[in-house]
Amino acid sequence: MEEERMLVTIGEFARRSHLSLKALRLYERQGLLRPASVDPSNGYRRYHEDQLADARLIALLRRLDLPLAEVARVMAADDRAAVLAAYWARVEQRFAVQRDLAAHLHVVLTGGKGLLEMYEVQLRDVPEQVVLTEQRHVLQPELVEWMTAAMSRVEKAAAEAGGVSGAPFAIYHGEVNEDGDGPVEVCVPIAAQPAPSTVPARVEPAHREAYVRLKNREVEYPQILSAYDAVAAWIKEQGLTEAGSPREVYWADCDAAGPDDEVCDIAWPVK
């Protein structure tokens, strides 16, 4: 009898859980929130009062615009807070990337207005370096996959040649997009002198370069192009001349970094 008294009608449950009748029927079909009992003769549904906590949680999760599949993952998890936190981190990262893309599109649509205000361009001197390299013609859709694999191969070779002595970088010897394929050269500095003859290697000459530092979320294509445009515009504004191909200098692990962690420099040799 006690169990019977704790059962409420679907209308009462809807009122107390802040869910509509339509939502309750949807969540029943999805297996998210099934009635405690269904009368086989008339189909009347009743819910247990103990289900109110889950029902109210589902209502709050939906107010966050969580898709039903994500709501189900949260509800089924042993650690619901951890699952929600992981999902929301992905949402915030996506919003951050979209915000940067919107800023990039604003620059494009206004003919470059506000470009230099988006980035702090600086100058530095880079010493001569011996680098192991791998080079390839590659279109933008395949760029990240190839660069990740190439960097791993070259860093492994560098470890066998005395160790990595500086931040790896990628030089764009030509435009890379859906139509242009570079080529792109991955470079890993090593301490060995002279360069070993067993792997592709060369000397990267000393130079001065203009650069901007990017957060992990700013490395996304195509908004990363705004950083290249900003460095190029700054070089022209300062009366300098481009003295080599632009490059991306990676001094942090993008996969391990958070969206707001600084990971990469967009750099351009100048004179």
C-alpha positions as CSV (number, residue, x, y, z in Angstrom):
1,M,0.0,0.0,0.0
2,E,2.8,2.4,0.8
3,E,4.3,1.8,-2.7
4,E,0.8,2.5,-4.2
5,R,0.5,5.8,-2.4
6,M,3.9,7.0,-3.9
7,L,2.6,6.5,-7.4
8,V,1.2,9.6,-9.2
9,T,-0.6,10.2,-12.4
10,I,1.2,11.4,-15.5
11,G,-0.5,14.8,-15.2
12,E,0.6,15.2,-11.6
13,F,4.1,14.0,-12.4
14,A,4.4,16.4,-15.3
15,R,3.4,19.3,-13.0
16,R,5.8,18.4,-10.3
17,S,8.7,17.6,-12.6
18,H,8.3,20.7,-14.9
19,L,8.0,18.5,-17.9
20,S,5.2,18.5,-20.5
21,L,3.1,15.4,-21.2
22,K,4.6,15.5,-24.7
23,A,8.1,15.4,-23.3
24,L,7.3,12.6,-20.9
25,R,6.0,10.5,-23.7
26,L,9.1,11.2,-25.8
27,Y,11.4,10.3,-22.9
28,E,9.5,7.1,-22.4
29,R,9.9,6.2,-26.1
30,Q,13.7,7.0,-25.8
31,G,14.0,4.9,-22.7
32,L,15.1,7.9,-20.6
33,L,12.2,7.9,-18.2
34,R,9.7,5.1,-18.2
35,P,6.6,5.1,-16.1
36,A,6.6,2.9,-13.0
37,S,3.4,1.3,-14.1
38,V,1.1,1.2,-17.2
39,D,-2.5,0.0,-16.9
40,P,-2.9,-2.6,-19.6
41,S,-6.6,-2.0,-19.9
42,N,-6.5,1.8,-20.6
43,G,-2.9,2.7,-21.0
44,Y,-2.9,5.1,-18.0
45,R,0.6,5.8,-16.9
46,R,1.8,6.4,-13.4
47,Y,5.2,7.5,-12.1
48,H,6.9,6.9,-8.8
49,E,7.7,9.9,-6.7
50,D,11.3,8.7,-6.5
51,Q,11.6,9.4,-10.2
52,L,11.0,13.1,-9.7
53,A,14.8,13.8,-9.1
54,D,15.7,12.2,-12.5
55,A,12.9,13.9,-14.2
56,R,13.9,17.3,-12.9
57,L,17.5,16.6,-13.9
58,I,16.5,15.7,-17.4
59,A,14.5,19.0,-17.6
60,L,17.6,21.0,-16.6
61,L,19.8,19.1,-19.0
62,R,17.5,19.9,-21.8
63,R,17.6,23.6,-20.9
64,L,21.3,23.4,-21.7
65,D,20.2,22.2,-25.2
66,L,21.8,18.8,-24.7
67,P,20.8,16.4,-27.4
68,L,18.8,13.4,-26.2
69,A,21.7,11.1,-26.9
70,E,23.9,13.2,-24.5
71,V,21.1,13.3,-21.9
72,A,21.0,9.5,-22.0
73,R,24.8,9.3,-21.6
74,V,24.6,11.5,-18.5
75,M,21.7,9.7,-17.0
76,A,23.3,6.3,-17.5
77,A,26.7,7.3,-16.1
78,D,28.0,6.4,-12.7
79,D,29.6,9.8,-12.5
80,R,27.1,12.1,-14.1
81,A,28.9,15.3,-13.1
82,A,32.1,14.1,-15.0
83,V,30.2,13.2,-18.1
84,L,28.4,16.6,-18.1
85,A,31.6,18.4,-17.5
86,A,33.3,16.7,-20.5
87,Y,30.4,17.4,-22.8
88,W,30.3,21.1,-21.7
89,A,34.1,21.5,-22.3
90,R,33.5,20.3,-25.8
91,V,30.7,22.8,-26.2
92,E,32.8,25.7,-24.9
93,Q,35.6,24.8,-27.2
94,R,33.3,24.7,-30.2
95,F,31.9,28.1,-29.3
96,A,35.4,29.5,-28.9
97,V,36.4,28.2,-32.3
98,Q,33.2,29.6,-33.8
99,R,33.9,33.0,-32.2
100,D,37.3,33.1,-33.7
101,L,35.9,32.1,-37.1
102,A,33.3,34.9,-36.8
103,A,36.2,37.4,-36.1
104,H,38.1,36.0,-39.2
105,L,35.0,36.4,-41.4
106,H,34.5,40.0,-40.1
107,V,38.0,40.8,-41.3
108,V,37.4,39.1,-44.6
109,L,34.1,40.9,-45.2
110,T,35.4,44.3,-44.2
111,G,38.5,44.1,-46.4
112,G,40.9,43.6,-43.5
113,K,39.5,46.2,-41.1
114,G,40.6,45.5,-37.5
115,L,43.1,42.8,-38.5
116,L,46.2,44.3,-36.7
117,E,44.1,44.9,-33.6
118,M,43.4,41.1,-33.3
119,Y,47.1,40.1,-32.8
120,E,50.2,41.4,-31.1
121,V,53.1,41.0,-33.7
122,Q,56.6,40.9,-32.3
123,L,60.2,40.5,-33.6
124,R,62.8,38.0,-32.6
125,D,66.2,36.7,-33.7
126,V,66.5,33.0,-34.5
127,P,70.0,31.4,-34.5
128,E,71.2,29.1,-37.2
129,Q,69.9,25.6,-36.7
130,V,70.5,22.1,-38.1
131,V,67.2,20.6,-38.9
132,L,65.9,17.2,-40.0
133,T,63.2,17.5,-42.5
134,E,60.4,15.9,-44.4
135,Q,58.7,17.6,-47.3
136,R,55.6,16.9,-49.3
137,H,53.0,18.5,-51.6
138,V,49.7,18.3,-49.7
139,L,46.3,19.9,-50.0
140,Q,44.7,21.5,-46.9
141,P,42.1,18.7,-46.2
142,E,45.0,16.2,-45.7
143,L,47.4,18.7,-44.1
144,V,46.9,17.9,-40.4
145,E,47.0,14.2,-40.8
146,W,50.2,14.3,-42.9
147,M,51.9,16.9,-40.7
148,T,51.1,14.9,-37.5
149,A,52.6,11.7,-39.0
150,A,55.6,13.5,-40.5
151,M,56.4,15.3,-37.3
152,S,56.4,12.0,-35.4
153,R,58.7,10.4,-37.9
154,V,61.1,13.3,-38.0
155,E,61.2,13.6,-34.2
156,K,61.9,9.9,-33.9
157,A,64.9,10.4,-36.3
158,A,66.0,13.4,-34.3
159,A,66.0,11.4,-31.1
160,E,68.4,8.9,-32.8
161,A,70.6,11.8,-34.0
162,G,71.4,13.4,-30.7
163,G,68.0,14.6,-29.6
164,V,65.6,17.5,-30.4
165,S,67.2,20.9,-29.6
166,G,64.3,23.3,-30.3
167,A,60.7,23.7,-31.2
168,P,59.6,21.9,-34.4
169,F,58.2,24.0,-37.2
170,A,56.5,23.7,-40.6
171,I,57.4,25.9,-43.5
172,Y,54.9,26.7,-46.2
173,H,56.9,27.1,-49.4
174,G,53.7,27.6,-51.3
175,E,50.0,28.3,-50.6
176,V,48.1,25.4,-49.1
177,N,44.4,25.2,-49.5
178,E,41.8,23.1,-51.3
179,D,43.7,23.8,-54.6
180,G,47.2,24.7,-53.6
181,D,49.6,22.0,-52.3
182,G,52.6,23.9,-51.0
183,P,54.9,22.1,-50.7
184,V,55.1,21.9,-46.9
185,E,58.3,21.1,-45.1
186,V,58.4,19.8,-41.5
187,C,61.6,20.7,-39.6
188,V,62.9,19.4,-36.3
189,P,66.1,21.1,-34.9
190,I,68.8,18.9,-33.6
191,A,72.0,19.5,-31.7
192,A,74.2,17.4,-33.9
193,Q,76.9,19.2,-36.0
194,P,77.3,18.6,-38.9
195,A,73.9,17.3,-40.1
196,P,73.7,13.5,-40.3
197,S,73.8,12.0,-43.8
198,T,71.4,9.1,-43.0
199,V,68.3,11.3,-43.0
200,P,67.2,14.4,-44.9
201,A,68.8,17.4,-43.2
202,R,69.9,20.9,-43.8
203,V,71.0,24.1,-42.1
204,E,68.3,26.6,-41.5
205,P,70.1,30.0,-41.6
206,A,70.0,32.6,-38.8
207,H,67.3,35.2,-39.4
208,R,65.0,37.7,-37.8
209,E,61.3,36.9,-37.9
210,A,58.0,38.6,-37.1
211,Y,55.6,36.4,-35.3
212,V,52.3,36.2,-33.4
213,R,51.5,33.7,-30.7
214,L,48.2,31.7,-31.0
215,K,46.0,29.8,-28.6
216,N,45.1,26.3,-29.4
217,R,41.6,27.2,-30.6
218,E,43.1,29.9,-32.9
219,V,45.0,27.3,-34.9
220,E,41.8,26.1,-36.6
221,Y,41.5,26.5,-40.4
222,P,40.5,28.9,-41.9
223,Q,40.6,31.4,-39.0
224,I,44.4,30.8,-38.7
225,L,44.7,32.6,-42.0
226,S,43.9,35.9,-40.2
227,A,47.2,35.5,-38.2
228,Y,49.2,35.1,-41.4
229,D,47.5,38.1,-42.9
230,A,48.2,40.1,-39.7
231,V,51.9,39.3,-39.8
232,A,52.1,40.2,-43.5
233,A,50.3,43.5,-42.9
234,W,52.5,44.3,-39.9
235,I,55.7,43.7,-41.9
236,K,54.5,46.0,-44.7
237,E,53.4,48.6,-42.1
238,Q,56.9,48.6,-40.5
239,G,58.6,49.0,-43.8
240,L,60.2,45.5,-43.6
241,T,60.6,42.9,-46.3
242,E,59.6,39.3,-46.3
243,A,62.9,37.3,-46.4
244,G,61.6,33.7,-46.6
245,S,58.6,31.5,-46.4
246,P,56.1,31.7,-43.5
247,R,56.1,29.0,-40.9
248,E,54.2,27.6,-37.9
249,V,56.4,27.0,-34.9
250,Y,54.9,24.4,-32.5
251,W,56.4,24.7,-29.0
252,A,53.5,22.9,-27.2
253,D,51.4,19.7,-27.8
254,C,48.1,20.8,-29.3
255,D,46.4,17.5,-28.5
256,A,47.3,17.8,-24.8
257,A,46.6,21.6,-24.6
258,G,43.3,23.2,-23.7
259,P,41.5,25.6,-26.1
260,D,42.9,28.7,-24.4
261,D,46.5,27.4,-24.0
262,E,49.1,29.1,-26.2
263,V,50.7,26.5,-28.5
264,C,51.9,27.9,-31.8
265,D,53.6,30.9,-33.4
266,I,52.9,32.1,-36.9
267,A,56.3,33.5,-38.0
268,W,57.7,35.1,-41.1
269,P,61.4,35.8,-41.8
270,V,62.1,39.5,-42.4
271,K,64.9,41.9,-43.3
